[in-house]
Amino acid sequence: MSLRTERMADEIRDILAANFQGGRMNDPRLEFVTITAVKISPDLQVATVYFRTYDSSKPERAKKGLESATGYLRKQLKVLDIRRVPELRFVYDSTLESAERIEGILHKIAEED
């Protein structure tokens, strides 16, 4: 990613994350959602938003809530000085689960030795 797209992705992440603080989002599906990262396409047209939930058993429910709030969230991005607000795509960030699984495998291997 170029410096410009990295900066834009960071700004988008900060703006979106601010909307989940202080009870701004009224949808109960979004109650425990945290925005972890944003990656943006080189043409700045599509932003992939990675999110986590405190209750990791319900990421699909949170994703539906995010998709229904897409219009509101895109409207919040109008503060950016860009010609066109990017399309938002939401992806559950499963890095913690992957890290735990890898750690478990490594621990199991260490016990066998």
C-alpha positions in Angstrom: 0.0 0.0 0.0 1.2 3.5 -0.8 1.5 6.1 2.0 -1.6 7.9 0.7 -3.8 4.7 0.9 -2.3 3.8 4.3 -3.1 7.3 5.7 -6.6 7.2 4.2 -7.2 3.7 5.7 -6.1 5.0 9.1 -8.4 8.0 8.8 -11.4 5.8 7.8 -10.7 3.4 10.7 -10.6 6.3 13.2 -13.8 7.9 11.9 -15.7 4.6 11.9 -14.3 3.5 15.3 -15.5 6.8 16.8 -19.1 5.9 15.8 -19.0 2.9 18.0 -18.1 4.9 21.2 -20.5 6.5 23.5 -23.6 4.6 22.3 -23.9 6.4 18.9 -25.0 3.2 17.2 -28.6 2.3 18.2 -28.6 -1.2 16.6 -28.2 -3.8 19.4 -26.3 -6.0 16.9 -23.5 -3.4 17.0 -23.3 -3.1 20.7 -19.9 -4.9 21.2 -18.3 -4.2 17.8 -14.7 -2.9 17.5 -13.1 -1.8 14.2 -9.7 -3.3 14.1 -8.3 -2.3 10.7 -9.2 -0.9 7.3 -7.6 -1.7 4.0 -8.4 0.4 1.0 -8.0 -0.4 -2.7 -5.3 1.5 -4.6 -8.0 3.5 -6.5 -9.6 4.5 -3.1 -13.0 3.1 -4.2 -13.4 0.1 -1.9 -12.6 0.0 1.8 -12.4 -3.4 3.5 -13.3 -2.9 7.2 -12.1 -5.5 9.7 -14.1 -5.8 12.9 -14.2 -7.9 16.1 -16.9 -8.5 18.6 -16.5 -9.1 22.3 -18.9 -12.1 21.9 -17.0 -14.0 19.2 -19.9 -16.5 18.8 -22.0 -13.9 16.9 -19.9 -12.3 14.1 -22.5 -13.0 11.4 -25.1 -11.0 13.5 -22.7 -8.1 13.8 -21.8 -8.2 10.1 -25.5 -7.9 9.2 -25.8 -5.0 11.6 -22.8 -3.3 10.0 -24.2 -3.9 6.5 -27.5 -2.3 7.5 -25.6 0.7 8.9 -23.4 1.1 5.8 -25.3 4.2 4.6 -24.9 6.0 7.9 -21.3 5.1 8.2 -20.5 6.2 4.6 -22.2 9.5 5.5 -19.8 9.9 8.4 -16.9 9.6 6.0 -18.0 12.8 4.1 -15.6 14.7 6.4 -12.7 13.3 4.4 -11.5 15.5 1.6 -12.0 13.0 -1.2 -14.0 13.1 -4.4 -15.9 9.8 -3.8 -16.5 8.1 -0.5 -15.4 4.4 -0.8 -17.7 1.5 -0.7 -17.5 -0.3 2.6 -17.1 -4.1 2.9 -17.1 -5.7 6.3 -14.9 -8.7 7.2 -14.7 -10.4 10.6 -11.1 -10.2 11.9 -10.3 -13.7 13.0 -6.6 -13.2 13.8 -7.0 -13.8 17.5 -8.7 -17.2 16.9 -5.9 -18.1 14.5 -3.2 -17.1 16.9 -4.8 -19.1 19.7 -5.1 -22.1 17.4 -1.4 -21.8 16.4 -0.4 -21.4 20.0 -2.3 -24.5 21.0 -0.6 -26.5 18.3 2.8 -25.3 19.3 2.1 -26.0 23.0 1.0 -29.5 22.0 4.1 -30.1 20.0 6.3 -28.9 23.0 4.5 -31.3 25.3 5.3 -34.2 23.0 9.0 -33.5 23.1 
